[in-house]
Amino acid sequence: MGNRGMEELIPLVNRLQDALNNVGQSCRLYLPQIAVVGGQSAGKSSVLENFVGRDFLPRGSGIVTRRPLVLQLLNANTEYGEFLHCKGKKFTDFDEICKEIEADTRRLTGSNKAISPLPINLRIYSPHVLNLTLVDLPGITKVPVGDQPADIEYQIRDMIMQYICKENCLILAVTPANTDLANSDALKLAKDVDPQGLRTVGVITKLDLMDEGTDAREILENRLLPLRRGYIGVVNRSQKDIDGKKDIQAALEAEKRFFISHPAYKHMAKRMGTPYLQRTLNQQLTNHIRDTLPNFRSHLQSQLLALNKEAEEYRQHSPNDASRRTRTMLQLVQRLAVDFEKLIEGSGDKVDTVHLSGGARINRIFHERFPYELVKIESDERKMRQEINYAIRNTHGVRTGLFTPDMAFEAIVKKQISSIKGPCMKCIDMVGQELITTVYQCINKLSSFPRLRDETERIVTTEIREQENKCRQQVLLLVDIQVAYINTNHEDFIGFTNSQQVSNQCNKKTFAGMAGNQGVAPPSSLIVIRKGWLTIHNIGIMKGRARDYWFILSAETLSWFKDDVEKEKKYMLPLDNLMLRDVERGFMSSKFVFAIFNTESRNVYKDYKCLELACNSQEELDSWKASLLRAGVYPEKVDGQGNGTPDNFSDPQLERQVETISNLVDSYMNIIYKTVRDLMPKTIMHLMINSVKEFISSELLAQLYALGECSALMDESPEQQQHRVEVLHKHAALKEALTVIGEISTSTCTTPLPPPVDSSWIQPTSAPTNSVSAGKPGMRGHAPPVPRLPHTGPNHSSDSFHLHLGQHNRAPTSVPRRPPPAIPNVK
């Protein structure tokens, strides 16, 4: 029945499949299989039934096999069958197996003769079989019959290709002896994916049905139309024998007598017949397994190594051990403190390369969002001059002032300083929210213990809110301190004397350099402030034609190029008299849009009054606004538009006083802005961020202990319990699989590969069709490519029937496709 090495090896492979049955999707390697390929009525089903020794496959006219049948034969003392979709049910009646195959086929494909690539998985245990795994594929057909789809040929070829294209799949090409072997569809498909013939075995059936006076001796001797692995002849039962319920064992005896008695085959009778085919396939399967086991072992060892640490922790886990629970909680809180600090300080082991997080987002709030919010609250020049006018006149009362009143200056400055509270409170809110988001990100690692996670979240969030309130009070105090005393002796303050000498050109551009550079002089026009991709949103022939350009912002211009090579410049826009405004997002738009316009109502670009620019995220939008702020492009002041009366001063002296106080206010507020921009990050860092870090590292554990429910806090979630069981089970399965591999004897008998032969007589299906020779069918077009296997449900994807072994990193053979035939019109 086969050599001893094979008998020892293949049962180990079956044990390997069982060991990996519960490992899951990550261990879906390609185990060696033998795919049975052939045309309809070629005798494929009879060959398989001869292996089993029983009738169990559906029979009928046309296409009967409409789903792949994964048939795993296992040598056992008793005889029965098992289906993967009927776990635990043993079929001892082979007629019931036949009915179940038909029923499961109909459940998935219906009754319209359609096909499906989802396999039926069947195990046959019998003392009369050798250990083999075969895949019976639908027979190749060319002409649709009845209600079969017009492209049935290509559907079947697609299905066949997805199995035989794998480099570790042995191809059993079945061809009837009473047909032209040179036009065998099975051999042509095999030639497409196995041009060297390394894994193709030819099987010649129906030798007893050849015309009288003819035989296949030269073919079986591999002299005519040779294959590298040669041909094996078999004689199956006829349809009359099947209808007459002829015993398969009797049929095998008849087959043996046929080869021994036939004058053309008796000299090679020992190399013919179903038993020899069984032994040959087993030996070739043995060789294949030996070649593919090293890669398989390496893959399993890498998975086992990845699970070792986690599995060791779970093995030592004792759910009811109070001391272990306490120690675990201590470790989790310490890990939370470390993770939080790493996210804030930016020293984490895993750096996010997709989004800003933790400390980087807080840094952006400090140096981009907060300065932008400060500028947004600044009153426009016209409104401030009007307020100064009223303040001077109200200060003098009924009298006509001869000198510039300092009380008017103080009133305007105090009002300006008080308006800073809004942006400061908003900055604290944003930092607080980022701290909570960072805490959530760290606490997610406690999801295995729901109560511990919830209590930790509540305690830390409460602490953040408390520190946030303290920070608010401190910042409000700092603002009130600035309001309490106006220090006109500050070294950076210009004073009344210098103020009168300052020209009217002291405008917002002076502050812009300070807003972006914290008091440093504005950059020169050659210094680039920002580069990046933006979409010009409102320019296009039709809606939806917006294009992306590479923008470069400097201190004086905004330029854009075709791409980031920066060779083809599209336009250069001066920044003089430009402002920006927010644009509301469209209902279906995923872009964040802002607009640039000219304060003098001039066209910004060609015939456009404004230029709408779009980016992909809120972070990019805020960053571009902050960069434009550095360049002196300020946001639009909606509240100030159209308010007040024109600056028509009838008194020249009052006009000079307004100008003087305006310069003084600008100078003093520059000092305030600079101070606030410097103090806000320091105050928030000290009172909020550092305090929260210190609380998590030193006080959080004490507050958790104070709850008095330490044991209850460490109750695992059902999901974690299931995960622990799965990890341990998978770890054990991997170890068992590696043990099985280690038991495979290195001294297993190996059959050398036959030498190459000239197989150019097989015309591959991808060859072009130019003409049809007389008496032979014309060449078909391209074979279909290898399709992707659909995702199967849990009843199919995780069982050992789907486990494969071998060169899983090798790409499948590429096979070109020809278009399917046109569907004929049905009248």
Salt bridges, closest charged atoms under 4 A:
GLU8 OE2 - ARG4 NE 2.91
ASP18 OD1 - ARG123 NH2 2.82
GLU49 OE1 - ARG59 NH2 2.33
GLU49 OE1 - ARG237 NH2 3.25
ASP55 OD1 - ARG237 NH2 2.23
GLU79 OE1 - ARG54 NH1 2.68
GLU100 OE2 - HIS85 NE2 2.76
GLU100 OE2 - ARG107 NH2 2.81
ASP104 OD2 - ARG67 NH1 2.94
ASP104 OD2 - HIS85 ND1 3.67
ASP104 OD1 - ARG107 NH2 3.04
GLU153 OE2 - ARG780 NE 3.30
GLU153 OE2 - ARG818 NH2 3.60
ASP158 OD2 - ARG817 NH2 2.88
GLU167 OE1 - ARG810 NH2 3.90
ASP185 OD1 - LYS142 NZ 3.95
ASP185 OD1 - ARG780 NH1 2.45
GLU218 OE2 - ARG223 NH1 3.95
GLU221 OE2 - ARG217 NE 3.01
GLU221 OE1 - ARG223 NH2 2.66
GLU221 OE2 - HIS267 NE2 2.70
GLU310 OE2 - HIS723 NE2 2.78
GLU312 OE1 - ARG315 NH2 2.86
ASP339 OD2 - LYS445 NZ 3.05
GLU345 OE2 - LYS693 NZ 2.47
ASP349 OD2 - LYS342 NZ 3.23
GLU373 OE2 - LYS376 NZ 3.98
GLU373 OE2 - LYS426 NZ 3.25
GLU387 OE2 - LYS415 NZ 3.05
GLU410 OE1 - LYS414 NZ 3.93
ASP429 OD1 - ARG472 NH2 1.98
GLU434 OE1 - ARG361 NE 2.91
ASP454 OD1 - ARG453 NE 3.45
GLU455 OE1 - ARG458 NH2 2.79
GLU468 OE1 - ARG465 NH1 2.98
GLU468 OE2 - ARG472 NH2 2.91
ASP480 OD1 - LYS421 NZ 3.19
GLU566 OE2 - LYS531 NZ 3.08
GLU568 OE2 - LYS570 NZ 3.19
ASP582 OD1 - LYS625 NZ 2.29
GLU600 OE1 - ARG602 NE 3.29
GLU612 OE1 - HIS537 ND1 3.57
GLU619 OE2 - ARG361 NH1 3.05
ASP622 OD2 - ARG364 NH1 3.38
ASP622 OD2 - ARG369 NH1 2.96
GLU636 OE1 - ARG581 NE 3.07
ASP647 OD2 - ARG385 NE 3.52
GLU659 OE1 - ARG385 NH1 2.64
ASP678 OD2 - LYS682 NZ 3.08
GLU709 OE1 - ARG451 NH2 2.61
ASP715 OD1 - ARG325 NH1 2.86
GLU716 OE2 - HIS317 NE2 3.38
GLU716 OE1 - ARG724 NH1 2.38
GLU743 OE1 - ARG15 NH1 2.93
